[in-house]
Amino acid sequence: MSIIEAYNGAMEMGDIETLEMIIHDDFVFNPHVGNVTMGKSDILGFVMSENKPTSENNRILYENDEVGVAHSIIHFANDSDSEAVLSFMQFKDGQIMSIETGATPLSPDYQLIGN
């Protein structure tokens, strides 16, 4: 199983134990909003919260032993618009070392096509 597949599955299931193994201790997350940098404990805390976002149409665009690129539609629990999110991941020792995202807000009436 790819690192991105394992990460997406663990995020969806709220599987903290798997995420702890997949995410490197020196992990850095640079999201596309807020000019904030988060670490491993921030992500694990976020996944355990009741406000965890959900995703659909998760796709791996590219992945090798060093980097991965993924795309998803993310739905937020805070009633903000859903977003099409592109993630760039760097790997180290078989774990996710960093994630940086870019996103496009989607209108409330968007529809996925081609499924």
C-alpha positions as CSV (number, residue, x, y, z in Angstrom):
1,M,0.0,0.0,0.0
2,S,1.3,3.5,-0.8
3,I,2.0,6.0,1.9
4,I,-0.7,8.3,0.6
5,E,-3.3,5.4,0.5
6,A,-2.4,4.5,4.1
7,Y,-2.6,8.2,5.2
8,N,-6.0,8.8,3.5
9,G,-7.5,5.6,5.0
10,A,-6.2,6.4,8.5
11,M,-7.6,10.0,8.2
12,E,-11.0,8.7,7.1
13,M,-11.2,6.1,9.9
14,G,-9.7,8.4,12.6
15,D,-7.0,5.7,13.1
16,I,-4.5,7.5,15.3
17,E,-2.2,4.5,15.8
18,T,-1.6,4.2,12.0
19,L,-1.2,8.0,11.7
20,E,1.4,8.0,14.4
21,M,3.4,5.4,12.4
22,I,2.9,7.1,9.0
23,I,3.7,10.7,10.1
24,H,7.3,11.5,10.9
25,D,8.1,13.0,14.4
26,D,9.6,16.1,12.7
27,F,6.5,16.5,10.4
28,V,5.6,19.9,9.2
29,F,2.2,20.9,7.7
30,N,1.9,24.2,5.7
31,P,-1.8,24.6,4.9
32,H,-3.0,27.0,2.2
33,V,-4.7,29.3,4.7
34,G,-3.8,31.0,7.9
35,N,-0.1,31.4,7.3
36,V,0.4,28.7,10.0
37,T,2.7,25.8,10.3
38,M,1.6,22.7,12.2
39,G,3.3,19.6,13.5
40,K,2.5,16.0,14.1
41,S,0.7,16.6,17.4
42,D,-1.5,19.2,15.8
43,I,-2.6,16.8,13.0
44,L,-3.3,14.0,15.5
45,G,-5.3,16.3,17.7
46,F,-7.3,17.6,14.7
47,V,-8.1,14.0,13.6
48,M,-9.5,13.2,17.1
49,S,-11.7,16.3,17.2
50,E,-15.4,16.3,16.4
51,N,-14.8,18.9,13.7
52,K,-12.6,16.7,11.5
53,P,-13.2,17.4,7.8
54,T,-14.3,14.6,5.4
55,S,-13.0,14.0,1.9
56,E,-14.1,12.4,-1.3
57,N,-12.7,11.6,-4.7
58,N,-9.2,11.1,-3.2
59,R,-6.7,10.6,-6.0
60,I,-3.0,10.0,-6.0
61,L,-1.5,11.9,-8.9
62,Y,2.1,10.9,-8.3
63,E,4.0,9.0,-5.7
64,N,7.5,7.6,-5.3
65,D,9.8,7.0,-2.3
66,E,10.6,10.7,-1.9
67,V,7.4,12.7,-2.8
68,G,3.7,12.4,-3.5
69,V,1.0,14.6,-5.0
70,A,-2.6,14.0,-4.2
71,H,-6.0,15.7,-4.9
72,S,-9.2,15.5,-2.9
73,I,-12.5,17.3,-2.4
74,I,-12.6,18.3,1.3
75,H,-15.7,19.2,3.2
76,F,-15.3,21.1,6.5
77,A,-17.4,20.8,9.6
78,N,-17.5,24.6,10.2
79,D,-20.0,25.2,7.3
80,S,-17.3,26.9,5.1
81,D,-17.3,26.1,1.4
82,S,-15.8,22.7,0.4
83,E,-12.5,22.9,-1.4
84,A,-10.6,21.1,-4.1
85,V,-7.3,20.5,-2.4
86,L,-3.9,19.6,-4.0
87,S,-1.4,18.3,-1.6
88,F,2.4,18.0,-2.1
89,M,4.0,15.5,0.4
90,Q,7.7,14.8,1.1
91,F,8.6,11.4,2.5
92,K,11.5,10.3,4.7
93,D,12.2,6.8,5.9
94,G,8.8,5.6,4.7
95,Q,6.9,8.3,6.6
96,I,5.4,11.7,5.7
97,M,7.8,14.4,6.5
98,S,5.9,17.4,5.2
99,I,2.6,18.4,3.5
100,E,1.9,21.6,1.7
101,T,-1.6,22.3,0.3
102,G,-3.2,24.6,-2.3
103,A,-6.9,24.8,-2.7
104,T,-9.8,26.2,-4.7
105,P,-13.1,26.9,-2.9
106,L,-16.1,25.2,-4.4
107,S,-19.5,26.7,-4.7
108,P,-22.2,25.0,-2.6
109,D,-23.9,23.6,-5.7
110,Y,-20.8,22.0,-7.2
111,Q,-21.1,18.5,-8.6
112,L,-18.4,15.9,-9.2
113,I,-18.5,14.8,-12.8
114,G,-17.0,11.7,-14.4
115,N,-17.7,9.3,-11.5
